[in-house]
Amino acid sequence: MQKAIILVGGPSRGTRFRPLSLNIPKPLFPVAGHPIIWHHLEALSKIEGLKEVLLIGFYEDSIFQRFIDDSTREFPKINIRYFREYQSLGTAGGIYHFRDEIQRGDPKQIFVLNADVACSFPLEEMLEFHNTHKGLCTILGTKVAREAAKRYGYLVAKPESNEVLHYVEKPESFISDLISCGIYLFNCDIFNEMKNAMENKQHRVDRDPLVTSDDDKLRLEQDLLRSLAESKKLYVYVTTDFWRQIKTASSAVPANALYLEQYLKTNPDRLLKNEQGGPTIVGCVYKHPTAFVDPSAKIGPNVTIGPRVVVGKGVRIKDSIILDNVEIKANSCILHSVIGWDSKIGTWARVEGTPVTNEETVITQNGVKVQSITILANEVMVKDEIIIRNCIVLPHKELRSNCHNEVLM
């Protein structure tokens, strides 16, 4: 039997996801028509023998209840529960704190997934690879461009066996283009390693009065993976399929595109199709059944349209997420943007960001960082014939003049 843990963090995390996280916790933000962690659950539901998924974080208990109720109906073979940390305990601290519940039923292995990733989740392949070696942990890895690698945990592994020789979290100098994806598979013996790590940290805190309070947190990356690599108990399964982090509000748009493209391969029925008398559909588009799109509109590629959205005549939408209850009036254009809940876009208005081709969602002009994807928070009103370009707009704003490269509060 296997179990799984999804690390969902808490309200003091995910601040870079604002203003979208002002309305909803980042793990529940809809990407490709479903909450971010719904995609994790869908992948976990395909693993034979996986009986339980635990969400661990320090949000209020009620935050995830509706999601758990809905997901339990959709994935009836999995028991889904939420465990709340009394405070932020670190990426491994919550796992260690709830170790008795995690080990209940004597699972053979435990998947641990960070909530803030978009991925094809090759979990079955990871499990098959994990059973071929004698390590305690298999980590999902992928190769990225040299200039992007510094933002992640580096892995150095033996080419012939994929045994990890060295792990470093976000070093200053380049070491490897192989990085951690934040997805792990552990044997239950890992709790002995966690106990040793906790005792070592406590000993350091007791011995050194200059150690800060944050140092008593147990961190999966710095406190466990490095020691597992040193003791030759860590292996990497390298994926060539899609993966990216969802750190900022802007990163939801490229993540949305990746999941929609995956639907095209695995679940094409989820996508909107060109039909006689319907709107023009380009590439991958997801539309909620309650949304209305005028037949003269042109939508796509890489667009998600949420519940009760109304898209008017002649509207053009591309590379965007349109959230619940949005109204987009005639002949408006939405490009590379997120349109927040209950917002209204006037006629002949234009809301656009700048397309990005790499891991960044912020571009640089003359040495100054400029917002690329445009984000409108909830209840933003864009008046007729207004242009909003490369902006972040906070909630409850009425925009009556053109705005470029601004944060509008």
N, C-alpha and C positions, 0 to 999 in steps of 0.2 A: 504494500500500500504506500502511496505517496500523499503528501500534503503540500500545500502551497501557501506562501505568505506574500501579500502585496503591501509594500511600505508606502503609506499615503501621506506621511508627514503631518503638518498641522497648520493652524492659521498664521503662525509666525514664519512659516516657510512660504515659498511661492510668491513673495512680494514682487518679483519681477514679472509675474503674470498679471499684475494690475494694469488697467482697471477692470479686466474681465473677472478677476477673482474677488472683486468687491461684491459680486452677486452670487457667486457659486464657488465652492472649493475647486481648485485646479483639477484634482483627480476626477471630478464629475463634469468637467466642461465637455460639451458635445463636439466630437471630431468625427467626421464622416457619418453623422447621424446617430452616434452613440457616445456615452461618457467615455473619457479616455481609458479608465480601468475596465470598462466593458470589453474592450478588445483583449485585455489580459485574460479576463474570465473565459472568453470564447476560446482562446487558445488552450487554456488549462482544461476546459471541459472535454477536449479531444484526447486527453491522456487516460488511457485505460488504467484503472486502479486508483486514480486520484479521487479522494472522497470528500476532502474538506479544503476550503480556502479561508484564511484568516486575514482580515484587513487590520493592520496595526498602525496607529497614529495617535495624535493628541488633539484631534477635533472633538467637539461635543458628540456624545453618542447618537443623538437624534439626527445628525447631519447625514449619515449614510443609511438610515433606516429604510427610507422609501426605495433607494437604489437596491438594497439587499432584498427587500420584499419582491421587487420586480425581477431581479436577477435569479432569485430562488425559483420563481415560476418559469423563467426561461431556461434555466439550467437545473432541472430537478434532481439530477444525480449528484450534485455538489451541495454540501452543507456550507453556507457562507455566514461568517460571523465577524463582528467588529470588536477589537480589543483596544481600549483607550489607555494610553500611557498617562500617568499622573503628571508628567512633565516630559519635555524632550529628552530622551535617554540616549540619543545617538542612533545611527543606522543599524547597529547591531544590539544596542542596549535594550530596545523593545523586544527583540527576538529572545534575548536571554531572560528578560523579566518574565515573559510568558512561556518559558520553556516547558513547564509542566503541562500546560494545555496543548502546546505544540506536539509534545511527545505522547499525549494520550492516544491510546489505540496502537502504539508501537509502530509508527510509520518507518519504512525503510529509508526513504529519502525525502528531502524537503526542497521544493523550489522557492527561491526568494526573488521577487521582481520589484524593482523600483517603479513607482507609479508614473513618473514623468518621462517615459520613453514611448516612442512609436516604433513598432517592430513587426516583422513577419513572425516572430516567436517560434523558432524551430525547436520547440521543447522536446518533442519526441526524438528528434535526432540527437539533442543534447543527452537525453536519458540513455539512448543506445550507446553513445560514445562513453558516457560516464561508467557504464557497466563493463567497459573493456580495460579500465585502469584501476589502480589501487589507491588513488588519491582520495582525500576527503571532500574535495570540491572541484566542480567543473564550472568555469566561468565562460559566458558567451562573449566572444571577442569579434571585432571587425577591423578592417584596415581603412584608414582615413588619410586625407592629404596631410603632408608633413606640417604645413602651417596651421592646420586645425588640431593636430594631435595634442598640443600643449594644454588644451582645455579639459583633458580626460585623464583617466588612470592608464599609465603605460604598462604594457606587458612585453616581456622578452621570453620567448619560448623555444624549445628545441624543435627544429623543423620535422624531425622524423617521428617524434612521439607527442608533440604539443604539451610536454611538461613545462610549466612556467618556472623559469629560473630567477626572474626578477619582476617585482611589481612596485611601481612608484606612482603616487597620486599627484598629478599636476606638477611635475618638476619644472624648473626654470629653463633647463636646456633640453634639446631634442634627444630622445633615447630610442624610440621605436615608433613606427606608424601603426602598430597593433595596439588597440585600446580595449578597455572594458566597456561592455554594453549595459552594465548595471543589472544583469540577469544571472542568477547563480543556481546551482544544484548542489546541495550538501548531503552528505551522510549524517546521521544523527550523532555520530561521534564528535561533531563540530561543537557540541555543547561543552565538552571537556576542554577544548581549545578556548572557548569563550570564558570559561571559569578561570583558566590560567591567565588569560589576558586581563580579566577584571581584577584578579589578585595582584598582578604586576602593576596595574594602574593605581590601585589603592595603596600599594606599598610606596609608590613614587609620590603620591599625594601626602601620605603620612610623613615621608622623609624630607620633602622639599616644600617649605611654606610658600615658595614663589609660584608653585603650580596653580593655575587658574581653575575656577569652578568648572569650566568647559572640559577640562582634562579628565574629569571623572566620567564623561560619557564614553560609551563603548562604540567605536566607529568601525564599521565593517571593512572599509577600504584601508585605513591606516593601521588599525590594531590587529586585524585578522589576516587579511589577504597577504600582506607582506611576510608575516611569520609563516603562513602556509607555503608560500613560495620558497622561503629559506629552508623549510623542513621537507621540501619535495613532496608536498601533499596537494598541490594546486595544478590543475590542467586547464587548457583553454580549448573550447570548440569554436572554430572560426567560421562565421557566416559571411556569405557574399551577397545575401539578400538585403532588403532595405532595413535601415535603422537610423533613428535620430532622436535627440533629446527634445523634450518640450519644456523649455525653461521659461521663455518669455511669451507674452501674449502673441507676438508676431509669429513665433515658431509654430503656432497652431495651424497656420495656413499651409506651409509645406508638409506638415504631418498629415493634414487632411487630404492633400493630393496623393500621398503615399498609400494611405488606406483605400482611397477610391480606386487607385490603379490596381491594388490587390484584389478589390471586389471584382474588377474586370476579369481577373484570372480565376478566381475561386467562387465568387457568388455574383455573376453578372445580372441575375434577376433583381438584385438590390438597386441597380442603376436605372436611371430614366433613359428611355429609348425614343428615337425619332418615330413619330406616328403621324399619319395623315390627319390634318386639322389641328395638330398640336404645335408647341413651340419648337424652334430649331435647337437641337441638342448637339453640342460639339464635345467629343471626348467623354470623360467620366463625370456624371452628375448624379447626386443623390437628392431626392425630393421627398419630404414627409408627405404621407397621404392626405393630410389636412391642408396642405399648402395649395395655393392657386397661382398658376403661371399663365399669363395671357398667350394665346397662340402666336401672336406676332413677336414675342420676345425671343432673344437668342441667348442661350445659357451654356456655359462651359468653355474650356475644360476645367476640371478640378473645382467644382462648386458643390456646396452642401446648402440646401434650403430647409429650414426648420419648420416646426409646426405652426400652422395658421398664418403663414407668410402670404402676402398678396403682392404679386409682381405684375405691374401694369403693361400697357401697350408699348411695344418698341423698346423695351428695356434690354440692356446688354449687361450680362454678369459673367465675370471670368476670374478664376483663381481666388475664390472668396468663400467665406462662411457667413450665411445669413441666419441669424438666430430667431427665436420665437416671436411671433406677432409683429414682425416688421412689415411696413408698407412701403413699397417702392413705386413711385408714380411714373407716369408715361414718359418714355424717351430718356430716362436716366441711365447712367452708366456706372457700374461698380466693378473695379478692377483691383486685385491684390489687396483685399480689405476684409475686415471682420465688422459686420454691422450688428450692434448689440440689441438686446431684447427691447421690444416695444418702440423701436426707433422709426422715424418716418423720413423718407427721402423725397424731396419735391420733384416736380416735373423739370426735365432738361437739366437736372443736377448731375454732378460728376464727383464721385468719391473714388480715389485711386491711390495706390501705393506704387512703389518701384519694384519690379520683379527682381528676385535674388536667385543666383545660380549656385551659391556655395552654402556652407553651413551657417553663415551669418545672416541675420535678419535686420542688421543695421549696416548701412553703407557709409563710406567716408567721402566727404567732399572738402578739398582744400585743408585736409588734416582735421576736420570737424566731423564727429559722428552725426548722421542724419537718419531719422526714422525711415524705414523703407515700407513695411506693411502698414497701411492705415487702420487704426482701431477706433471704432465708435463704441463707447460704453452704452449702457441701457438708457432709453428714453432721450436719445439725441435727435433733434429736429433739424434737418438740413432744408433750408428754404429753396424755392424754385430758382433754377439757373445758377446755383452756387457751386463753386469748385473747392473741394477739400482734398489736398494732396500731401501725402507723407506726414500725417498728423496723428497724434493720440488725443482723443476727446473724452473727457471725463463725463460722468452721468449728468442728465437733466440739463443739457445745453441746447440752446437754440442758435443755430448758425445762420447769420444773415449776410455775411460778407465772405469773400474768398479767403482761404487760409492755406499756407504752405509751410511745411517743415516746422510745425509748432506743437507744443503741448498745451491744450486748451482746457483750463480748469474752471 
